[in-house]
Amino acid sequence: MTWLLAYTPFVDPLDLHDVWWLTLAPLALGISIAYKAVRVPTLEEFWKGVLVMTAQIIMGMIGLGVLVYLVIEVFFGL
């Protein structure tokens, strides 16, 4: 019963080990919004820039994952 009274996120984090990759899109979106909010001079193309940067972050992370897989499994897995 006492565990319902207070949730401490840093002491008892959510168990997302099986679906950790689902957190990539919201994290990339948040980073893109914060970066573009500081960098763009006008808000005319703000959301377009945010979506492009979000896609770049996600594609970059996928590319890095593939690269690390290739290095570990193909080159060192002889």
MOGISUL-V354665 format. One record per residue. N is the residue number from 0. RES is the residue in three letters. PSI is psi in whole degrees, -180 to 180 (* if undefined). BURIAL is 1 if it has 9 or more other C-alpha atoms within 8 Angstrom, else 0. Layout:
n;res;psi;burial
N;RES;PSI;BURIAL
N;RES;PSI;BURIAL
This chain:
n;res;psi;burial
0;MET;-36;0
1;THR;-23;0
2;TRP;-16;0
3;LEU;-19;0
4;LEU;-40;0
5;ALA;129;0
6;TYR;124;0
7;THR;102;0
8;PRO;-30;0
9;PHE;-22;0
10;VAL;-42;0
11;ASP;77;0
12;PRO;163;0
13;LEU;146;0
14;ASP;87;0
15;LEU;29;0
16;HIS;-30;0
17;ASP;-25;0
18;VAL;37;0
19;TRP;-30;0
20;TRP;-18;0
21;LEU;-17;0
22;THR;-9;0
23;LEU;-45;1
24;ALA;-48;1
25;PRO;-35;0
26;LEU;-45;0
27;ALA;-39;1
28;LEU;-44;1
29;GLY;-42;0
30;ILE;-42;0
31;SER;-42;1
32;ILE;-46;1
33;ALA;-42;0
34;TYR;-47;0
35;LYS;-30;1
36;ALA;-30;0
37;VAL;-34;0
38;ARG;-31;0
39;VAL;139;0
40;PRO;-34;0
41;THR;163;0
42;LEU;15;0
43;GLU;-43;0
44;GLU;32;0
45;PHE;-53;1
46;TRP;-32;0
47;LYS;-45;0
48;GLY;-37;1
49;VAL;-45;1
50;LEU;-38;1
51;VAL;-45;0
52;MET;-38;1
53;THR;-45;1
54;ALA;-39;0
55;GLN;-42;0
56;ILE;-46;1
57;ILE;-45;1
58;MET;-37;0
59;GLY;-41;0
60;MET;-38;0
61;ILE;-43;0
62;GLY;-42;0
63;LEU;-38;0
64;GLY;-42;0
65;VAL;-43;0
66;LEU;-45;0
67;VAL;-41;0
68;TYR;-46;1
69;LEU;-43;1
70;VAL;-45;1
71;ILE;-50;1
72;GLU;-40;1
73;VAL;-50;1
74;PHE;-39;0
75;PHE;-5;0
76;GLY;26;0
77;LEU;*;0
